[in-house]
């Protein structure tokens, strides 16, 4: 099995996970505005616990958005430094996909039929980052819609259209003002343990890229569904 490091800093939570052989090591913290201080300490801790060096890794998985502008840049700057130094490939993953995976691991009962999980992140100024995921036959999350940024009104319309089993994430500001009692809601942040699971599948499929080709995904404005802002590596 591949040795993969996963780094997740796109929300108020900060987490790192490492897979080597059949063993897993992880760190998780919900300390907003502390990512810069915590992230390398977490990385060093899991590497030491596993007895590995960065050069022993096969790849690094990282959430690329949507999410906090500052958080995303902190996480990716860390990945850039590690990947460039050790010449490692990178596995970019949607924050919202990781949230759906985290929900299924933490909250989903095995006796429930799998339905659509709808992650929402408050993007401020009355807008929300929205996604929707269901399980395929291999029990992997697949997108029902493209991740997108919508106004509060459009988000409510999308919820009614998608009719999810559950809404997850950071959406209490919206849901507390809407008549959505028929939908379950679970406040949740993405966790690097679940990014690791996705990363292992993608690595096995050959879905890795060079770190210089990675783009952070910022969903911005109403003039387009999606805008990619590429970090310059030079």
GUVEX-917981 format. One record per atom (N, C-alpha, C): residue number from 1; residue in three letters; atom name; x, y, z. Coordinates in steps of 0.2 Angstrom, whole numbers, plus 5000, padded with zeros to 4 digits. Example, Ala and Ser with C-alpha at 12.3 -4.5 7.8 and 13.67 -1.06 7.14 Angstrom:
2
seq;type;atom;xx;yy;zz
1;ALA;N;5066;4972;5039
1;ALA;CA;5062;4978;5039
1;ALA;C;5066;4984;5039
2;SER;N;5064;4989;5035
2;SER;CA;5068;4995;5036
2;SER;C;5064;5000;5039
END
This chain:
234
seq;type;atom;xx;yy;zz
1;UNK;N;5004;4994;5000
1;UNK;CA;5000;5000;5000
1;UNK;C;5004;5006;5000
2;UNK;N;5002;5011;4996
2;UNK;CA;5006;5017;4996
2;UNK;C;5006;5021;5002
3;UNK;N;5012;5025;5003
3;UNK;CA;5013;5029;5009
3;UNK;C;5011;5036;5007
4;UNK;N;5005;5039;5010
4;UNK;CA;5003;5045;5007
4;UNK;C;5002;5050;5014
5;UNK;N;5004;5056;5013
5;UNK;CA;5002;5061;5018
5;UNK;C;4996;5065;5016
6;UNK;N;4992;5067;5020
6;UNK;CA;4986;5071;5018
6;UNK;C;4986;5077;5023
7;UNK;N;4985;5083;5020
7;UNK;CA;4985;5089;5023
7;UNK;C;4978;5093;5022
8;UNK;N;4975;5095;5027
8;UNK;CA;4968;5098;5026
8;UNK;C;4968;5105;5030
9;UNK;N;4967;5110;5027
9;UNK;CA;4967;5117;5031
9;UNK;C;4962;5122;5028
10;UNK;N;4957;5119;5025
10;UNK;CA;4953;5124;5021
10;UNK;C;4947;5127;5025
11;UNK;N;4946;5125;5031
11;UNK;CA;4941;5127;5035
11;UNK;C;4944;5129;5042
12;UNK;N;4939;5130;5047
12;UNK;CA;4942;5132;5054
12;UNK;C;4946;5126;5057
13;UNK;N;4945;5120;5054
13;UNK;CA;4949;5114;5057
13;UNK;C;4955;5114;5053
14;UNK;N;4960;5111;5056
14;UNK;CA;4966;5109;5053
14;UNK;C;4968;5102;5055
15;UNK;N;4970;5098;5050
15;UNK;CA;4971;5091;5051
15;UNK;C;4977;5088;5046
16;UNK;N;4980;5083;5049
16;UNK;CA;4985;5080;5045
16;UNK;C;4984;5072;5046
17;UNK;N;4985;5068;5041
17;UNK;CA;4985;5061;5041
17;UNK;C;4990;5058;5037
18;UNK;N;4992;5052;5039
18;UNK;CA;4997;5048;5036
18;UNK;C;4996;5041;5035
19;UNK;N;4996;5038;5029
19;UNK;CA;4995;5031;5029
19;UNK;C;5002;5027;5026
20;UNK;N;5004;5022;5030
20;UNK;CA;5010;5018;5028
20;UNK;C;5008;5011;5029
21;UNK;N;5009;5007;5024
21;UNK;CA;5007;5000;5025
21;UNK;C;4999;5000;5027
22;UNK;N;4998;4996;5032
22;UNK;CA;4991;4996;5035
22;UNK;C;4990;5000;5041
23;UNK;N;4995;5004;5043
23;UNK;CA;4995;5009;5048
23;UNK;C;4993;5016;5046
24;UNK;N;4989;5019;5051
24;UNK;CA;4987;5026;5050
24;UNK;C;4989;5031;5056
25;UNK;N;4991;5037;5055
25;UNK;CA;4993;5041;5060
25;UNK;C;4989;5048;5058
26;UNK;N;4987;5052;5063
26;UNK;CA;4983;5058;5062
26;UNK;C;4984;5063;5067
27;UNK;N;4982;5069;5066
27;UNK;CA;4982;5074;5070
27;UNK;C;4976;5079;5068
28;UNK;N;4972;5081;5073
28;UNK;CA;4966;5085;5071
28;UNK;C;4965;5091;5076
29;UNK;N;4964;5097;5074
29;UNK;CA;4963;5102;5079
29;UNK;C;4957;5107;5076
30;UNK;N;4953;5110;5080
30;UNK;CA;4949;5115;5078
30;UNK;C;4951;5121;5082
31;UNK;N;4956;5125;5080
31;UNK;CA;4958;5131;5082
31;UNK;C;4959;5136;5077
32;UNK;N;4953;5140;5076
32;UNK;CA;4953;5145;5070
32;UNK;C;4959;5149;5071
33;UNK;N;4962;5151;5065
33;UNK;CA;4967;5156;5064
33;UNK;C;4974;5153;5067
34;UNK;N;4974;5147;5068
34;UNK;CA;4980;5144;5071
34;UNK;C;4984;5139;5066
35;UNK;N;4981;5139;5060
35;UNK;CA;4984;5134;5055
35;UNK;C;4992;5135;5054
36;UNK;N;4994;5141;5053
36;UNK;CA;5001;5142;5052
36;UNK;C;5005;5139;5057
37;UNK;N;5003;5140;5063
37;UNK;CA;5007;5138;5069
37;UNK;C;5007;5130;5070
38;UNK;N;5001;5127;5068
38;UNK;CA;5000;5120;5069
38;UNK;C;5002;5115;5064
39;UNK;N;5002;5118;5057
39;UNK;CA;5002;5113;5052
39;UNK;C;5009;5109;5052
40;UNK;N;5014;5112;5052
40;UNK;CA;5021;5108;5052
40;UNK;C;5022;5104;5058
41;UNK;N;5020;5107;5064
41;UNK;CA;5020;5103;5070
41;UNK;C;5016;5096;5069
42;UNK;N;5010;5096;5066
42;UNK;CA;5007;5090;5065
42;UNK;C;5010;5086;5060
43;UNK;N;5013;5089;5054
43;UNK;CA;5016;5085;5049
43;UNK;C;5022;5081;5052
44;UNK;N;5026;5085;5056
44;UNK;CA;5032;5082;5059
44;UNK;C;5030;5076;5064
45;UNK;N;5024;5077;5068
45;UNK;CA;5022;5072;5073
45;UNK;C;5020;5066;5069
46;UNK;N;5016;5066;5064
46;UNK;CA;5014;5060;5061
46;UNK;C;5020;5056;5057
47;UNK;N;5025;5060;5055
47;UNK;CA;5031;5057;5051
47;UNK;C;5035;5053;5057
48;UNK;N;5036;5057;5062
48;UNK;CA;5040;5054;5068
48;UNK;C;5037;5048;5070
49;UNK;N;5030;5048;5071
49;UNK;CA;5026;5042;5074
49;UNK;C;5027;5036;5069
50;UNK;N;5027;5038;5063
50;UNK;CA;5027;5032;5058
50;UNK;C;5034;5030;5056
51;UNK;N;5039;5034;5059
51;UNK;CA;5046;5032;5057
51;UNK;C;5048;5034;5050
52;UNK;N;5045;5039;5047
52;UNK;CA;5046;5040;5040
52;UNK;C;5049;5047;5039
53;UNK;N;5052;5048;5033
53;UNK;CA;5054;5055;5031
53;UNK;C;5050;5057;5025
54;UNK;N;5050;5063;5024
54;UNK;CA;5046;5065;5018
54;UNK;C;5048;5062;5012
55;UNK;N;5054;5060;5011
55;UNK;CA;5057;5057;5005
55;UNK;C;5054;5050;5004
56;UNK;N;5052;5047;5010
56;UNK;CA;5049;5040;5009
56;UNK;C;5042;5040;5007
57;UNK;N;5039;5046;5006
57;UNK;CA;5032;5046;5004
57;UNK;C;5031;5044;4996
58;UNK;N;5025;5042;4994
58;UNK;CA;5023;5041;4987
58;UNK;C;5020;5047;4985
59;UNK;N;5016;5051;4989
59;UNK;CA;5012;5056;4986
59;UNK;C;5009;5060;4992
60;UNK;N;5007;5066;4991
60;UNK;CA;5004;5071;4996
60;UNK;C;4997;5073;4993
61;UNK;N;4992;5071;4997
61;UNK;CA;4985;5073;4996
61;UNK;C;4983;5080;4999
62;UNK;N;4980;5084;4996
62;UNK;CA;4978;5091;4999
62;UNK;C;4971;5093;4996
63;UNK;N;4967;5096;5001
63;UNK;CA;4961;5099;4998
63;UNK;C;4963;5106;4995
64;UNK;N;4960;5107;4989
64;UNK;CA;4961;5113;4985
64;UNK;C;4955;5118;4985
65;UNK;N;4950;5117;4989
65;UNK;CA;4945;5121;4989
65;UNK;C;4938;5118;4987
66;UNK;N;4933;5122;4988
66;UNK;CA;4933;5129;4990
66;UNK;C;4934;5129;4998
67;UNK;N;4934;5135;5000
67;UNK;CA;4936;5136;5008
67;UNK;C;4939;5142;5009
68;UNK;N;4941;5143;5015
68;UNK;CA;4945;5149;5017
68;UNK;C;4951;5151;5013
69;UNK;N;4951;5157;5010
69;UNK;CA;4956;5159;5006
69;UNK;C;4963;5158;5009
70;UNK;N;4963;5160;5016
70;UNK;CA;4970;5160;5019
70;UNK;C;4971;5153;5021
71;UNK;N;4966;5149;5023
71;UNK;CA;4967;5142;5025
71;UNK;C;4970;5138;5019
72;UNK;N;4967;5139;5013
72;UNK;CA;4969;5135;5007
72;UNK;C;4976;5137;5006
73;UNK;N;4978;5143;5006
73;UNK;CA;4985;5145;5004
73;UNK;C;4990;5142;5009
74;UNK;N;4988;5142;5016
74;UNK;CA;4993;5139;5021
74;UNK;C;4994;5132;5019
75;UNK;N;4989;5128;5018
75;UNK;CA;4989;5121;5017
75;UNK;C;4993;5120;5011
76;UNK;N;4992;5123;5005
76;UNK;CA;4995;5122;4999
76;UNK;C;5002;5124;4999
77;UNK;N;5004;5130;5003
77;UNK;CA;5011;5132;5003
77;UNK;C;5015;5127;5007
78;UNK;N;5012;5123;5012
78;UNK;CA;5015;5118;5015
78;UNK;C;5017;5112;5010
79;UNK;N;5011;5110;5006
79;UNK;CA;5012;5105;5002
79;UNK;C;5017;5107;4996
80;UNK;N;5017;5113;4994
80;UNK;CA;5022;5115;4989
80;UNK;C;5029;5114;4992
81;UNK;N;5031;5116;4998
81;UNK;CA;5037;5115;5001
81;UNK;C;5039;5108;5001
82;UNK;N;5035;5104;5004
82;UNK;CA;5037;5097;5004
82;UNK;C;5037;5093;4998
83;UNK;N;5033;5094;4993
83;UNK;CA;5033;5091;4987
83;UNK;C;5039;5093;4982
84;UNK;N;5040;5099;4982
84;UNK;CA;5046;5102;4978
84;UNK;C;5052;5099;4981
85;UNK;N;5053;5099;4987
85;UNK;CA;5059;5097;4990
85;UNK;C;5061;5089;4989
86;UNK;N;5055;5085;4990
86;UNK;CA;5056;5078;4989
86;UNK;C;5054;5075;4982
87;UNK;N;5052;5080;4978
87;UNK;CA;5050;5078;4971
87;UNK;C;5044;5073;4971
88;UNK;N;5039;5075;4975
88;UNK;CA;5033;5070;4976
88;UNK;C;5027;5073;4972
89;UNK;N;5023;5068;4969
89;UNK;CA;5017;5070;4966
89;UNK;C;5012;5072;4971
90;UNK;N;5006;5076;4968
90;UNK;CA;5001;5078;4973
90;UNK;C;4994;5076;4971
91;UNK;N;4990;5075;4975
91;UNK;CA;4983;5072;4974
91;UNK;C;4978;5078;4976
92;UNK;N;4976;5082;4972
92;UNK;CA;4971;5087;4973
92;UNK;C;4964;5085;4974
93;UNK;N;4961;5087;4980
93;UNK;CA;4954;5084;4981
93;UNK;C;4949;5090;4983
94;UNK;N;4943;5090;4981
94;UNK;CA;4938;5095;4983
94;UNK;C;4937;5095;4991
95;UNK;N;4937;5101;4994
95;UNK;CA;4935;5101;5001
95;UNK;C;4928;5098;5002
96;UNK;N;4924;5100;4998
96;UNK;CA;4917;5097;4999
96;UNK;C;4916;5090;4998
97;UNK;N;4920;5087;4994
97;UNK;CA;4920;5079;4993
97;UNK;C;4923;5076;5000
98;UNK;N;4928;5079;5003
98;UNK;CA;4931;5077;5009
98;UNK;C;4926;5078;5015
99;UNK;N;4922;5083;5015
99;UNK;CA;4917;5084;5020
99;UNK;C;4911;5078;5019
100;UNK;N;4910;5076;5013
100;UNK;CA;4905;5071;5012
100;UNK;C;4908;5064;5015
101;UNK;N;4914;5063;5014
101;UNK;CA;4917;5057;5016
101;UNK;C;4918;5057;5024
102;UNK;N;4919;5063;5027
102;UNK;CA;4919;5064;5034
102;UNK;C;4913;5062;5037
103;UNK;N;4907;5065;5034
103;UNK;CA;4901;5063;5037
103;UNK;C;4899;5056;5036
104;UNK;N;4901;5053;5031
104;UNK;CA;4899;5046;5030
104;UNK;C;4903;5041;5035
105;UNK;N;4909;5043;5037
105;UNK;CA;4913;5040;5042
105;UNK;C;4910;5041;5049
106;UNK;N;4909;5047;5051
106;UNK;CA;4907;5049;5058
106;UNK;C;4900;5048;5059
107;UNK;N;4896;5049;5055
107;UNK;CA;4888;5050;5056
107;UNK;C;4884;5045;5053
108;UNK;N;4886;5042;5048
108;UNK;CA;4881;5038;5044
108;UNK;C;4880;5031;5047
109;UNK;N;4874;5029;5049
109;UNK;CA;4873;5022;5051
109;UNK;C;4873;5017;5046
110;UNK;N;4875;5012;5047
110;UNK;CA;4876;5007;5042
110;UNK;C;4869;5004;5039
111;UNK;N;4864;5005;5043
111;UNK;CA;4858;5002;5041
111;UNK;C;4854;5007;5037
112;UNK;N;4856;5013;5036
112;UNK;CA;4853;5018;5032
112;UNK;C;4855;5017;5025
113;UNK;N;4850;5018;5020
113;UNK;CA;4851;5018;5013
113;UNK;C;4855;5024;5011
114;UNK;N;4860;5023;5007
114;UNK;CA;4864;5029;5005
114;UNK;C;4860;5034;5001
115;UNK;N;4860;5040;5003
115;UNK;CA;4857;5045;4999
115;UNK;C;4862;5051;4997
116;UNK;N;4859;5057;4995
116;UNK;CA;4864;5062;4993
116;UNK;C;4866;5066;4999
117;UNK;N;4872;5067;5000
117;UNK;CA;4875;5071;5005
117;UNK;C;4876;5078;5002
118;UNK;N;4874;5084;5005
118;UNK;CA;4875;5090;5002
118;UNK;C;4879;5095;5007
119;UNK;N;4886;5095;5005
119;UNK;CA;4890;5100;5009
119;UNK;C;4889;5107;5008
120;UNK;N;4889;5111;5013
120;UNK;CA;4888;5118;5012
120;UNK;C;4893;5122;5016
121;UNK;N;4897;5127;5013
121;UNK;CA;4901;5131;5017
121;UNK;C;4899;5138;5017
122;UNK;N;4899;5142;5022
122;UNK;CA;4897;5149;5022
122;UNK;C;4903;5153;5019
123;UNK;N;4901;5156;5013
123;UNK;CA;4907;5160;5010
123;UNK;C;4906;5167;5012
124;UNK;N;4902;5169;5016
124;UNK;CA;4901;5176;5019
124;UNK;C;4897;5180;5013
125;UNK;N;4895;5186;5015
125;UNK;CA;4892;5190;5010
125;UNK;C;4886;5187;5007
126;UNK;N;4882;5183;5011
126;UNK;CA;4876;5180;5009
126;UNK;C;4877;5174;5004
127;UNK;N;4883;5172;5003
127;UNK;CA;4884;5167;4998
127;UNK;C;4887;5160;5001
128;UNK;N;4886;5155;4998
128;UNK;CA;4887;5148;5000
128;UNK;C;4891;5144;4995
129;UNK;N;4896;5140;4997
129;UNK;CA;4899;5135;4993
129;UNK;C;4895;5129;4993
130;UNK;N;4893;5126;4988
130;UNK;CA;4888;5121;4988
130;UNK;C;4891;5115;4984
131;UNK;N;4889;5109;4986
131;UNK;CA;4891;5103;4983
131;UNK;C;4886;5097;4984
132;UNK;N;4886;5092;4981
132;UNK;CA;4881;5086;4982
132;UNK;C;4885;5080;4980
133;UNK;N;4885;5075;4984
133;UNK;CA;4888;5069;4983
133;UNK;C;4884;5063;4985
134;UNK;N;4885;5057;4980
134;UNK;CA;4881;5051;4982
134;UNK;C;4887;5046;4981
135;UNK;N;4885;5040;4984
135;UNK;CA;4890;5034;4983
135;UNK;C;4889;5030;4977
136;UNK;N;4894;5028;4974
136;UNK;CA;4894;5024;4968
136;UNK;C;4894;5017;4970
137;UNK;N;4894;5012;4965
137;UNK;CA;4894;5005;4967
137;UNK;C;4900;5003;4971
138;UNK;N;4905;5006;4970
138;UNK;CA;4911;5005;4974
138;UNK;C;4912;5008;4981
139;UNK;N;4906;5011;4983
139;UNK;CA;4906;5015;4989
139;UNK;C;4911;5021;4989
140;UNK;N;4912;5024;4984
140;UNK;CA;4915;5030;4983
140;UNK;C;4911;5036;4982
141;UNK;N;4912;5042;4984
141;UNK;CA;4908;5048;4983
141;UNK;C;4909;5050;4976
142;UNK;N;4904;5052;4973
142;UNK;CA;4904;5055;4966
142;UNK;C;4899;5061;4966
143;UNK;N;4902;5066;4962
143;UNK;CA;4898;5072;4962
143;UNK;C;4891;5072;4958
144;UNK;N;4886;5074;4962
144;UNK;CA;4880;5075;4958
144;UNK;C;4879;5081;4954
145;UNK;N;4882;5086;4957
145;UNK;CA;4883;5093;4954
145;UNK;C;4890;5095;4954
146;UNK;N;4892;5100;4950
146;UNK;CA;4898;5103;4951
146;UNK;C;4898;5107;4957
147;UNK;N;4904;5108;4961
147;UNK;CA;4904;5112;4967
147;UNK;C;4903;5119;4964
148;UNK;N;4899;5123;4968
148;UNK;CA;4898;5130;4965
148;UNK;C;4896;5135;4971
149;UNK;N;4897;5141;4969
149;UNK;CA;4895;5147;4974
149;UNK;C;4889;5150;4972
150;UNK;N;4884;5150;4977
150;UNK;CA;4877;5152;4975
150;UNK;C;4875;5157;4981
151;UNK;N;4871;5162;4979
151;UNK;CA;4867;5166;4984
151;UNK;C;4863;5162;4989
152;UNK;N;4861;5165;4994
152;UNK;CA;4857;5161;4999
152;UNK;C;4851;5159;4996
153;UNK;N;4847;5163;4992
153;UNK;CA;4841;5161;4989
153;UNK;C;4842;5155;4984
154;UNK;N;4848;5156;4980
154;UNK;CA;4849;5150;4975
154;UNK;C;4851;5144;4978
155;UNK;N;4854;5144;4984
155;UNK;CA;4856;5138;4988
155;UNK;C;4850;5135;4990
156;UNK;N;4845;5139;4993
156;UNK;CA;4839;5136;4995
156;UNK;C;4835;5132;4989
157;UNK;N;4835;5135;4983
157;UNK;CA;4832;5132;4978
157;UNK;C;4836;5126;4976
158;UNK;N;4843;5126;4976
158;UNK;CA;4846;5120;4974
158;UNK;C;4845;5114;4979
159;UNK;N;4844;5116;4986
159;UNK;CA;4843;5111;4991
159;UNK;C;4836;5107;4989
160;UNK;N;4831;5111;4987
160;UNK;CA;4825;5108;4985
160;UNK;C;4825;5104;4979
161;UNK;N;4829;5106;4974
161;UNK;CA;4830;5103;4968
161;UNK;C;4834;5096;4969
162;UNK;N;4839;5096;4973
162;UNK;CA;4843;5090;4974
162;UNK;C;4840;5085;4979
163;UNK;N;4836;5088;4984
163;UNK;CA;4833;5084;4989
163;UNK;C;4837;5080;4993
164;UNK;N;4842;5082;4996
164;UNK;CA;4847;5078;4999
164;UNK;C;4845;5074;5005
165;UNK;N;4848;5069;5007
165;UNK;CA;4847;5065;5013
165;UNK;C;4849;5069;5019
166;UNK;N;4854;5073;5018
166;UNK;CA;4857;5077;5024
166;UNK;C;4861;5083;5021
167;UNK;N;4860;5089;5025
167;UNK;CA;4865;5094;5023
167;UNK;C;4870;5095;5029
168;UNK;N;4876;5096;5026
168;UNK;CA;4882;5095;5031
168;UNK;C;4886;5102;5031
169;UNK;N;4890;5103;5036
169;UNK;CA;4895;5108;5035
169;UNK;C;4894;5114;5039
170;UNK;N;4894;5120;5036
170;UNK;CA;4894;5126;5040
170;UNK;C;4888;5131;5037
171;UNK;N;4882;5129;5038
171;UNK;CA;4877;5132;5035
171;UNK;C;4871;5134;5040
172;UNK;N;4873;5135;5046
172;UNK;CA;4868;5137;5051
172;UNK;C;4865;5144;5050
173;UNK;N;4869;5148;5047
173;UNK;CA;4866;5155;5046
173;UNK;C;4861;5155;5041
174;UNK;N;4861;5151;5036
174;UNK;CA;4856;5150;5031
174;UNK;C;4850;5146;5033
175;UNK;N;4852;5140;5036
175;UNK;CA;4846;5135;5038
175;UNK;C;4842;5138;5044
176;UNK;N;4845;5142;5048
176;UNK;CA;4841;5145;5054
176;UNK;C;4836;5150;5052
177;UNK;N;4837;5153;5045
177;UNK;CA;4832;5158;5043
177;UNK;C;4827;5155;5038
178;UNK;N;4828;5148;5036
178;UNK;CA;4824;5145;5031
178;UNK;C;4819;5140;5034
179;UNK;N;4814;5138;5030
179;UNK;CA;4809;5133;5033
179;UNK;C;4812;5126;5029
180;UNK;N;4817;5123;5033
180;UNK;CA;4819;5117;5030
180;UNK;C;4819;5111;5035
181;UNK;N;4814;5111;5039
181;UNK;CA;4814;5106;5044
181;UNK;C;4814;5099;5042
182;UNK;N;4812;5098;5035
182;UNK;CA;4812;5091;5033
182;UNK;C;4819;5088;5031
183;UNK;N;4824;5093;5032
183;UNK;CA;4831;5090;5030
183;UNK;C;4835;5090;5036
184;UNK;N;4838;5084;5037
184;UNK;CA;4843;5083;5043
184;UNK;C;4849;5088;5041
185;UNK;N;4852;5090;5047
185;UNK;CA;4858;5094;5046
185;UNK;C;4863;5092;5051
186;UNK;N;4870;5092;5049
186;UNK;CA;4875;5090;5053
186;UNK;C;4881;5095;5052
187;UNK;N;4882;5099;5057
187;UNK;CA;4888;5103;5057
187;UNK;C;4894;5099;5057
188;UNK;N;4899;5100;5052
188;UNK;CA;4905;5096;5052
188;UNK;C;4910;5099;5048
189;UNK;N;4916;5098;5049
189;UNK;CA;4922;5100;5046
189;UNK;C;4926;5094;5042
190;UNK;N;4929;5096;5037
190;UNK;CA;4933;5090;5033
190;UNK;C;4939;5088;5038
191;UNK;N;4940;5082;5037
191;UNK;CA;4946;5079;5041
191;UNK;C;4951;5075;5037
192;UNK;N;4957;5076;5038
192;UNK;CA;4962;5073;5034
192;UNK;C;4962;5066;5033
193;UNK;N;4959;5063;5038
193;UNK;CA;4959;5055;5038
193;UNK;C;4954;5053;5032
194;UNK;N;4949;5057;5031
194;UNK;CA;4945;5056;5025
194;UNK;C;4948;5058;5019
195;UNK;N;4952;5063;5019
195;UNK;CA;4956;5065;5013
195;UNK;C;4960;5060;5011
196;UNK;N;4963;5056;5016
196;UNK;CA;4968;5051;5015
196;UNK;C;4965;5045;5011
197;UNK;N;4958;5043;5013
197;UNK;CA;4955;5038;5010
197;UNK;C;4954;5040;5003
198;UNK;N;4952;5046;5001
198;UNK;CA;4951;5048;4994
198;UNK;C;4957;5048;4991
199;UNK;N;4962;5050;4994
199;UNK;CA;4969;5051;4991
199;UNK;C;4972;5044;4989
200;UNK;N;4971;5039;4993
200;UNK;CA;4973;5032;4992
200;UNK;C;4970;5029;4985
201;UNK;N;4963;5030;4985
201;UNK;CA;4959;5028;4979
201;UNK;C;4962;5032;4973
202;UNK;N;4963;5038;4973
202;UNK;CA;4965;5042;4967
202;UNK;C;4972;5040;4965
203;UNK;N;4977;5039;4970
203;UNK;CA;4983;5037;4969
203;UNK;C;4984;5030;4965
204;UNK;N;4979;5026;4967
204;UNK;CA;4979;5019;4964
204;UNK;C;4977;5019;4957
205;UNK;N;4973;5025;4956
205;UNK;CA;4970;5026;4949
205;UNK;C;4975;5030;4945
206;UNK;N;4980;5032;4947
206;UNK;CA;4985;5036;4944
206;UNK;C;4983;5043;4943
207;UNK;N;4979;5045;4948
207;UNK;CA;4976;5052;4947
207;UNK;C;4981;5057;4951
208;UNK;N;4987;5057;4950
208;UNK;CA;4992;5062;4954
208;UNK;C;4994;5067;4948
209;UNK;N;4996;5072;4951
209;UNK;CA;4999;5078;4946
209;UNK;C;5005;5081;4949
210;UNK;N;5009;5084;4945
210;UNK;CA;5015;5088;4948
210;UNK;C;5012;5094;4952
211;UNK;N;5016;5095;4957
211;UNK;CA;5014;5101;4962
211;UNK;C;5013;5107;4958
212;UNK;N;5017;5109;4953
212;UNK;CA;5017;5115;4949
212;UNK;C;5010;5115;4945
213;UNK;N;5007;5110;4944
213;UNK;CA;5001;5110;4940
213;UNK;C;4994;5111;4944
214;UNK;N;4995;5111;4951
214;UNK;CA;4989;5111;4955
214;UNK;C;4986;5118;4955
215;UNK;N;4980;5118;4955
215;UNK;CA;4976;5125;4955
215;UNK;C;4972;5125;4962
216;UNK;N;4972;5130;4965
216;UNK;CA;4967;5131;4971
216;UNK;C;4960;5133;4968
217;UNK;N;4955;5131;4970
217;UNK;CA;4948;5132;4968
217;UNK;C;4945;5137;4972
218;UNK;N;4944;5143;4970
218;UNK;CA;4941;5148;4973
218;UNK;C;4934;5150;4970
219;UNK;N;4929;5148;4973
219;UNK;CA;4922;5150;4969
219;UNK;C;4920;5157;4971
220;UNK;N;4921;5161;4966
220;UNK;CA;4920;5168;4967
220;UNK;C;4915;5171;4963
221;UNK;N;4911;5176;4965
221;UNK;CA;4907;5181;4961
221;UNK;C;4901;5177;4958
222;UNK;N;4897;5181;4955
222;UNK;CA;4890;5179;4952
222;UNK;C;4891;5178;4944
223;UNK;N;4897;5180;4941
223;UNK;CA;4897;5181;4934
223;UNK;C;4900;5174;4931
224;UNK;N;4902;5169;4936
224;UNK;CA;4904;5163;4933
224;UNK;C;4903;5158;4938
225;UNK;N;4902;5151;4936
225;UNK;CA;4901;5146;4941
225;UNK;C;4907;5144;4945
226;UNK;N;4912;5145;4942
226;UNK;CA;4919;5143;4945
226;UNK;C;4924;5147;4942
227;UNK;N;4929;5149;4947
227;UNK;CA;4935;5153;4945
227;UNK;C;4941;5149;4948
228;UNK;N;4946;5147;4944
228;UNK;CA;4952;5144;4946
228;UNK;C;4957;5150;4947
229;UNK;N;4960;5150;4953
229;UNK;CA;4966;5155;4953
229;UNK;C;4972;5151;4954
230;UNK;N;4977;5151;4950
230;UNK;CA;4983;5147;4950
230;UNK;C;4988;5150;4954
231;UNK;N;4991;5147;4959
231;UNK;CA;4997;5149;4963
231;UNK;C;5003;5149;4959
232;UNK;N;5007;5154;4958
232;UNK;CA;5013;5154;4955
232;UNK;C;5018;5151;4959
233;UNK;N;5022;5146;4956
233;UNK;CA;5027;5142;4960
233;UNK;C;5034;5145;4960
234;UNK;N;5035;5150;4956
234;UNK;CA;5041;5153;4955
234;UNK;C;5042;5160;4958
END
